[in-house]
Amino acid sequence: MVIRRYFDLKEDMKILIIFIIAGFFVGCSKTPKPVVQEVKEESNSQSAQELFVKGNAHLEAKEWEKAIAVYKTADNLEARWDLFLNRGIAEIQTGDFNAALNSFSEALTNGGEKESIVYFNLGNLYQERGLYQDAVNAYRAGLVYVTEGEIYVDMITNLGAAYVFLRQWDDANETYEFLKGKAPNDPAALHGLGMVHQMQGNFDKAIEKYNQVSTSFPKFAMSHYTKAQCLGAQKKYSEAIQAYKEYQRLFPESNYSTRVDAIIRRYEEKIK
């Protein structure tokens, strides 16, 4: 499932996010450019800003507990939406859903109520917890405040995925068709349309979409993974193996390499 997430890290810092697993879908990772929000460097907020940058360094280093501690210290100096947002992001990584939800709520009530990236990360948090209707509500709220750019595309992508999980096929199709018009150079829309077919068991139609993705976006590994799933469901094991191997070739650093290797071995046994 193509669920895309990124964090609002100052100084253009980036974090690799692993997409969620749901049902028989598995995601890939993506590190889009974060949105940079300028913070006013007033004298009474300099200490909080310095702590914010320090916390972001811990976040970048995946030192989640240290990041949380620094952000909490900064929060005591100044209640700022970006501090609460990044604190919530670190809390997600520690598995503390309730703390992260509270931090995102604080972000919304401390200047972030019109910041689309807060709603975006909130929606992603709900997605990861399986609260798909709440995710839809968060994404739709965030889309009020953004009409273009990378976060806009990713928000619509994740909205479509939430509709897929909710099995609201018409809404999912409508969302991905809309996205295809808005971002013709992004594989997410076409791939999402394939996922809608796959979730409904229409494997031939799904494979057709995934082949279109592979033709138009030859470096997009996920289309080969989901195509392999469809082929496996159809018991076309040789073709599925080829698709899985192409996925591994395009995405060798995937966290799911061990899983894919096991599937390939199982399919090889079936065709002996």
C-alpha positions as a Markdown table, in Angstrom:
| # | Residue | x | y | z |
|---|---|---|---|---|
| 1 | Met | 0.0 | 0.0 | 0.0 |
| 2 | Val | 1.5 | 3.3 | -0.9 |
| 3 | Ile | 1.2 | 5.3 | 2.2 |
| 4 | Arg | 3.5 | 8.2 | 2.2 |
| 5 | Arg | 4.6 | 10.2 | 5.3 |
| 6 | Tyr | 7.1 | 12.9 | 6.0 |
| 7 | Phe | 8.0 | 15.1 | 8.9 |
| 8 | Asp | 8.3 | 18.8 | 9.2 |
| 9 | Leu | 12.0 | 18.9 | 10.2 |
| 10 | Lys | 13.8 | 22.2 | 10.1 |
| 11 | Glu | 17.2 | 22.6 | 8.3 |
| 12 | Asp | 15.9 | 20.3 | 5.5 |
| 13 | Met | 16.5 | 17.2 | 7.6 |
| 14 | Lys | 14.9 | 14.1 | 6.2 |
| 15 | Ile | 13.8 | 10.8 | 7.8 |
| 16 | Leu | 13.2 | 7.5 | 6.1 |
| 17 | Ile | 9.7 | 6.3 | 6.9 |
| 18 | Ile | 8.5 | 2.7 | 6.4 |
| 19 | Phe | 5.0 | 2.6 | 5.0 |
| 20 | Ile | 2.4 | 0.6 | 6.9 |
| 21 | Ile | 1.4 | -3.0 | 6.3 |
| 22 | Ala | -2.3 | -3.7 | 6.0 |
| 23 | Gly | -4.1 | -6.9 | 4.8 |
| 24 | Phe | -2.1 | -8.4 | 2.0 |
| 25 | Phe | -0.5 | -5.1 | 1.0 |
| 26 | Val | 2.9 | -4.1 | 2.0 |
| 27 | Gly | 4.4 | -0.7 | 1.5 |
| 28 | Cys | 7.7 | 0.7 | 0.4 |
| 29 | Ser | 9.6 | 3.6 | 1.8 |
| 30 | Lys | 10.0 | 7.2 | 0.5 |
| 31 | Thr | 11.8 | 10.2 | 1.8 |
| 32 | Pro | 10.1 | 13.3 | 0.2 |
| 33 | Lys | 11.5 | 16.8 | 0.8 |
| 34 | Pro | 10.0 | 18.1 | 4.1 |
| 35 | Val | 8.1 | 21.3 | 4.2 |
| 36 | Val | 10.2 | 24.1 | 5.7 |
| 37 | Gln | 8.2 | 26.6 | 7.9 |
| 38 | Glu | 10.2 | 29.6 | 8.9 |
| 39 | Val | 10.3 | 30.4 | 12.6 |
| 40 | Lys | 10.7 | 34.0 | 13.7 |
| 41 | Glu | 13.9 | 34.4 | 15.6 |
| 42 | Glu | 12.7 | 36.7 | 18.4 |
| 43 | Ser | 14.9 | 37.1 | 21.4 |
| 44 | Asn | 12.4 | 35.5 | 23.8 |
| 45 | Ser | 12.1 | 32.4 | 21.7 |
| 46 | Gln | 15.8 | 31.8 | 20.8 |
| 47 | Ser | 16.3 | 29.2 | 23.5 |
| 48 | Ala | 13.3 | 27.3 | 22.4 |
| 49 | Gln | 14.5 | 27.5 | 18.8 |
| 50 | Glu | 18.0 | 26.2 | 19.8 |
| 51 | Leu | 16.4 | 23.3 | 21.6 |
| 52 | Phe | 14.1 | 22.7 | 18.6 |
| 53 | Val | 17.2 | 22.3 | 16.3 |
| 54 | Lys | 18.8 | 20.1 | 18.9 |
| 55 | Gly | 15.7 | 17.9 | 19.2 |
| 56 | Asn | 15.6 | 17.6 | 15.4 |
| 57 | Ala | 19.2 | 16.4 | 15.4 |
| 58 | His | 18.2 | 13.6 | 17.8 |
| 59 | Leu | 15.2 | 12.9 | 15.6 |
| 60 | Glu | 17.4 | 12.6 | 12.6 |
| 61 | Ala | 19.7 | 10.2 | 14.5 |
| 62 | Lys | 16.6 | 8.1 | 15.5 |
| 63 | Glu | 17.3 | 8.9 | 19.2 |
| 64 | Trp | 13.6 | 9.1 | 20.0 |
| 65 | Glu | 13.7 | 9.4 | 23.8 |
| 66 | Lys | 16.4 | 12.1 | 23.7 |
| 67 | Ala | 14.4 | 14.0 | 21.1 |
| 68 | Ile | 11.2 | 13.8 | 23.2 |
| 69 | Ala | 13.1 | 15.0 | 26.3 |
| 70 | Val | 14.5 | 18.0 | 24.4 |
| 71 | Tyr | 11.2 | 18.9 | 22.9 |
| 72 | Lys | 9.5 | 18.8 | 26.3 |
| 73 | Thr | 12.1 | 21.2 | 27.7 |
| 74 | Ala | 11.5 | 23.5 | 24.7 |
| 75 | Asp | 7.7 | 23.2 | 25.1 |
| 76 | Asn | 8.1 | 24.6 | 28.7 |
| 77 | Leu | 9.8 | 27.7 | 27.3 |
| 78 | Glu | 7.4 | 28.3 | 24.4 |
| 79 | Ala | 4.2 | 26.5 | 23.2 |
| 80 | Arg | 4.9 | 26.2 | 19.5 |
| 81 | Trp | 3.0 | 24.0 | 17.0 |
| 82 | Asp | 6.2 | 22.7 | 15.3 |
| 83 | Leu | 7.7 | 21.7 | 18.7 |
| 84 | Phe | 4.6 | 19.7 | 19.5 |
| 85 | Leu | 4.5 | 18.2 | 16.0 |
| 86 | Asn | 8.0 | 16.9 | 16.0 |
| 87 | Arg | 7.6 | 15.6 | 19.6 |
| 88 | Gly | 4.6 | 13.7 | 18.4 |
| 89 | Ile | 6.6 | 12.2 | 15.6 |
| 90 | Ala | 9.3 | 11.0 | 18.0 |
| 91 | Glu | 6.6 | 9.5 | 20.3 |
| 92 | Ile | 5.1 | 7.6 | 17.3 |
| 93 | Gln | 8.5 | 5.9 | 16.9 |
| 94 | Thr | 8.5 | 4.8 | 20.6 |
| 95 | Gly | 5.0 | 3.2 | 20.1 |
| 96 | Asp | 3.3 | 5.7 | 22.4 |
| 97 | Phe | 0.1 | 6.4 | 20.3 |
| 98 | Asn | -1.7 | 8.3 | 23.0 |
| 99 | Ala | 1.2 | 10.6 | 23.7 |
| 100 | Ala | 1.6 | 11.3 | 20.0 |
| 101 | Leu | -2.1 | 12.0 | 19.6 |
| 102 | Asn | -1.9 | 14.4 | 22.5 |
| 103 | Ser | 1.1 | 16.2 | 21.0 |
| 104 | Phe | -0.6 | 16.6 | 17.6 |
| 105 | Ser | -3.7 | 18.0 | 19.4 |
| 106 | Glu | -1.4 | 20.4 | 21.1 |
| 107 | Ala | 0.1 | 21.4 | 17.8 |
| 108 | Leu | -3.3 | 22.2 | 16.5 |
| 109 | Thr | -4.2 | 24.4 | 19.4 |
| 110 | Asn | -0.8 | 26.2 | 19.5 |
| 111 | Gly | -0.7 | 27.8 | 16.1 |
| 112 | Gly | -0.9 | 24.8 | 13.9 |
| 113 | Glu | -4.6 | 24.8 | 13.2 |
| 114 | Lys | -4.0 | 26.0 | 9.6 |
| 115 | Glu | -0.8 | 23.9 | 9.0 |
| 116 | Ser | -1.6 | 21.1 | 6.6 |
| 117 | Ile | 1.4 | 19.1 | 7.7 |
| 118 | Val | 0.0 | 18.7 | 11.2 |
| 119 | Tyr | -3.2 | 17.1 | 9.7 |
| 120 | Phe | -1.1 | 15.1 | 7.4 |
| 121 | Asn | 0.9 | 13.4 | 10.2 |
| 122 | Leu | -2.2 | 13.1 | 12.3 |
| 123 | Gly | -3.9 | 11.2 | 9.4 |
| 124 | Asn | -0.9 | 9.0 | 9.0 |
| 125 | Leu | -1.0 | 8.2 | 12.7 |
| 126 | Tyr | -4.6 | 7.2 | 12.4 |
| 127 | Gln | -3.8 | 5.1 | 9.3 |
| 128 | Glu | -1.1 | 3.2 | 11.2 |
| 129 | Arg | -3.5 | 2.5 | 14.0 |
| 130 | Gly | -6.2 | 1.2 | 11.6 |
| 131 | Leu | -8.5 | 4.2 | 12.4 |
| 132 | Tyr | -9.2 | 4.8 | 8.7 |
| 133 | Gln | -12.3 | 7.1 | 9.0 |
| 134 | Asp | -10.4 | 9.3 | 11.4 |
| 135 | Ala | -7.6 | 9.4 | 8.9 |
| 136 | Val | -10.0 | 10.4 | 6.2 |
| 137 | Asn | -11.3 | 13.3 | 8.4 |
| 138 | Ala | -7.7 | 14.4 | 9.2 |
| 139 | Tyr | -6.6 | 14.4 | 5.5 |
| 140 | Arg | -9.7 | 16.2 | 4.3 |
| 141 | Ala | -9.2 | 18.9 | 7.0 |
| 142 | Gly | -5.6 | 19.3 | 6.0 |
| 143 | Leu | -6.5 | 19.7 | 2.3 |
| 144 | Val | -8.4 | 22.9 | 3.1 |
| 145 | Tyr | -5.0 | 24.6 | 3.7 |
| 146 | Val | -3.0 | 23.3 | 0.8 |
| 147 | Thr | -3.7 | 23.3 | -2.9 |
| 148 | Glu | -0.4 | 22.3 | -4.5 |
| 149 | Gly | 3.0 | 20.9 | -3.9 |
| 150 | Glu | 4.4 | 17.6 | -2.6 |
| 151 | Ile | 2.4 | 17.5 | 0.6 |
| 152 | Tyr | -0.8 | 18.1 | -1.4 |
| 153 | Val | 0.0 | 15.1 | -3.6 |
| 154 | Asp | 0.9 | 12.9 | -0.7 |
| 155 | Met | -2.2 | 13.9 | 1.3 |
| 156 | Ile | -4.4 | 12.9 | -1.6 |
| 157 | Thr | -2.4 | 9.7 | -2.0 |
| 158 | Asn | -3.0 | 8.7 | 1.6 |
| 159 | Leu | -6.6 | 9.8 | 1.5 |
| 160 | Gly | -7.2 | 7.4 | -1.4 |
| 161 | Ala | -5.4 | 4.6 | 0.6 |
| 162 | Ala | -7.7 | 5.3 | 3.6 |
| 163 | Tyr | -10.7 | 4.8 | 1.3 |
| 164 | Val | -9.3 | 1.6 | 0.0 |
| 165 | Phe | -8.9 | 0.3 | 3.6 |
| 166 | Leu | -12.5 | 1.3 | 4.3 |
| 167 | Arg | -13.5 | -0.5 | 1.1 |
| 168 | Gln | -15.2 | 2.6 | -0.2 |
| 169 | Trp | -14.3 | 1.8 | -3.7 |
| 170 | Asp | -16.1 | 4.7 | -5.5 |
| 171 | Asp | -14.4 | 7.3 | -3.2 |
| 172 | Ala | -11.0 | 5.6 | -3.7 |
| 173 | Asn | -11.4 | 5.5 | -7.5 |
| 174 | Glu | -12.6 | 9.1 | -7.5 |
| 175 | Thr | -9.6 | 10.2 | -5.4 |
| 176 | Tyr | -7.0 | 8.4 | -7.5 |
| 177 | Glu | -8.5 | 9.7 | -10.8 |
| 178 | Phe | -8.4 | 13.2 | -9.4 |
| 179 | Leu | -4.8 | 12.6 | -8.3 |
| 180 | Lys | -3.9 | 11.3 | -11.8 |
| 181 | Gly | -5.0 | 14.7 | -13.2 |
| 182 | Lys | -3.2 | 16.7 | -10.6 |
| 183 | Ala | 0.1 | 14.7 | -10.6 |
| 184 | Pro | 0.5 | 12.9 | -13.9 |
| 185 | Asn | 4.2 | 12.4 | -13.3 |
| 186 | Asp | 3.6 | 10.5 | -10.0 |
| 187 | Pro | 3.0 | 6.7 | -10.0 |
| 188 | Ala | 0.8 | 6.8 | -6.9 |
| 189 | Ala | -2.5 | 7.5 | -8.7 |
| 190 | Leu | -2.2 | 4.7 | -11.3 |
| 191 | His | -0.9 | 2.3 | -8.7 |
| 192 | Gly | -3.7 | 3.2 | -6.4 |
| 193 | Leu | -6.3 | 2.4 | -9.1 |
| 194 | Gly | -4.6 | -1.0 | -9.4 |
| 195 | Met | -4.9 | -1.5 | -5.6 |
| 196 | Val | -8.6 | -0.9 | -5.7 |
| 197 | His | -9.0 | -3.7 | -8.3 |
| 198 | Gln | -6.7 | -6.0 | -6.2 |
| 199 | Met | -8.6 | -5.4 | -3.0 |
| 200 | Gln | -11.8 | -6.5 | -4.8 |
| 201 | Gly | -10.1 | -9.6 | -6.2 |
| 202 | Asn | -10.1 | -8.3 | -9.8 |
| 203 | Phe | -6.5 | -9.5 | -10.3 |
| 204 | Asp | -6.4 | -9.3 | -14.1 |
| 205 | Lys | -7.5 | -5.6 | -14.0 |
| 206 | Ala | -5.0 | -4.9 | -11.2 |
| 207 | Ile | -2.1 | -6.5 | -13.1 |
| 208 | Glu | -3.1 | -4.4 | -16.1 |
| 209 | Lys | -2.7 | -1.2 | -14.0 |
| 210 | Tyr | 0.5 | -2.4 | -12.5 |
| 211 | Asn | 2.0 | -3.1 | -15.9 |
| 212 | Gln | 1.0 | 0.4 | -17.0 |
| 213 | Val | 2.8 | 1.7 | -13.9 |
| 214 | Ser | 5.9 | -0.3 | -14.7 |
| 215 | Thr | 5.9 | 1.0 | -18.3 |
| 216 | Ser | 5.4 | 4.6 | -17.4 |
| 217 | Phe | 7.5 | 4.5 | -14.2 |
| 218 | Pro | 10.1 | 1.8 | -14.6 |
| 219 | Lys | 11.9 | 2.6 | -11.3 |
| 220 | Phe | 8.8 | 2.3 | -9.2 |
| 221 | Ala | 9.4 | -1.0 | -7.4 |
| 222 | Met | 6.1 | -1.3 | -5.6 |
| 223 | Ser | 4.2 | -2.1 | -8.8 |
| 224 | His | 6.2 | -5.3 | -9.1 |
| 225 | Tyr | 5.5 | -6.3 | -5.6 |
| 226 | Thr | 1.7 | -5.9 | -5.8 |
| 227 | Lys | 1.7 | -7.5 | -9.3 |
| 228 | Ala | 3.5 | -10.5 | -7.7 |
| 229 | Gln | 0.8 | -10.7 | -5.1 |
| 230 | Cys | -1.9 | -10.9 | -7.7 |
| 231 | Leu | 0.0 | -13.5 | -9.7 |
| 232 | Gly | 0.5 | -15.5 | -6.6 |
| 233 | Ala | -3.2 | -15.3 | -5.8 |
| 234 | Gln | -3.8 | -16.7 | -9.3 |
| 235 | Lys | -1.3 | -19.5 | -8.7 |
| 236 | Lys | 0.9 | -18.2 | -11.5 |
| 237 | Tyr | 4.0 | -18.9 | -9.4 |
| 238 | Ser | 6.7 | -18.6 | -12.1 |
| 239 | Glu | 5.5 | -15.2 | -13.1 |
| 240 | Ala | 5.1 | -14.2 | -9.5 |
| 241 | Ile | 8.7 | -15.2 | -8.8 |
| 242 | Gln | 9.9 | -13.0 | -11.7 |
| 243 | Ala | 7.9 | -10.0 | -10.4 |
| 244 | Tyr | 9.2 | -10.4 | -6.8 |
| 245 | Lys | 12.8 | -10.7 | -8.1 |
| 246 | Glu | 12.3 | -7.5 | -10.1 |
| 247 | Tyr | 11.0 | -5.8 | -7.0 |
| 248 | Gln | 14.1 | -6.8 | -5.2 |
| 249 | Arg | 16.4 | -5.6 | -8.0 |
| 250 | Leu | 14.7 | -2.2 | -7.9 |
| 251 | Phe | 14.5 | -2.0 | -4.2 |
| 252 | Pro | 17.4 | -4.0 | -2.7 |
| 253 | Glu | 17.3 | -2.1 | 0.6 |
| 254 | Ser | 13.7 | -3.1 | 1.3 |
| 255 | Asn | 12.9 | -4.1 | 4.8 |
| 256 | Tyr | 10.8 | -6.9 | 3.3 |
| 257 | Ser | 13.6 | -8.7 | 1.5 |
| 258 | Thr | 13.5 | -11.6 | 4.0 |
| 259 | Arg | 9.7 | -11.9 | 3.5 |
| 260 | Val | 10.1 | -11.9 | -0.3 |
| 261 | Asp | 12.9 | -14.5 | -0.2 |
| 262 | Ala | 10.6 | -16.8 | 1.8 |
| 263 | Ile | 7.7 | -16.4 | -0.6 |
| 264 | Ile | 10.0 | -17.1 | -3.6 |
| 265 | Arg | 11.3 | -20.3 | -2.0 |
| 266 | Arg | 7.7 | -21.4 | -1.3 |
| 267 | Tyr | 6.7 | -20.7 | -4.8 |
| 268 | Glu | 9.7 | -22.5 | -6.2 |
| 269 | Glu | 8.7 | -25.6 | -4.2 |
| 270 | Lys | 5.2 | -25.4 | -5.7 |
| 271 | Ile | 6.4 | -25.5 | -9.3 |
| 272 | Lys | 8.9 | -28.4 | -8.8 |
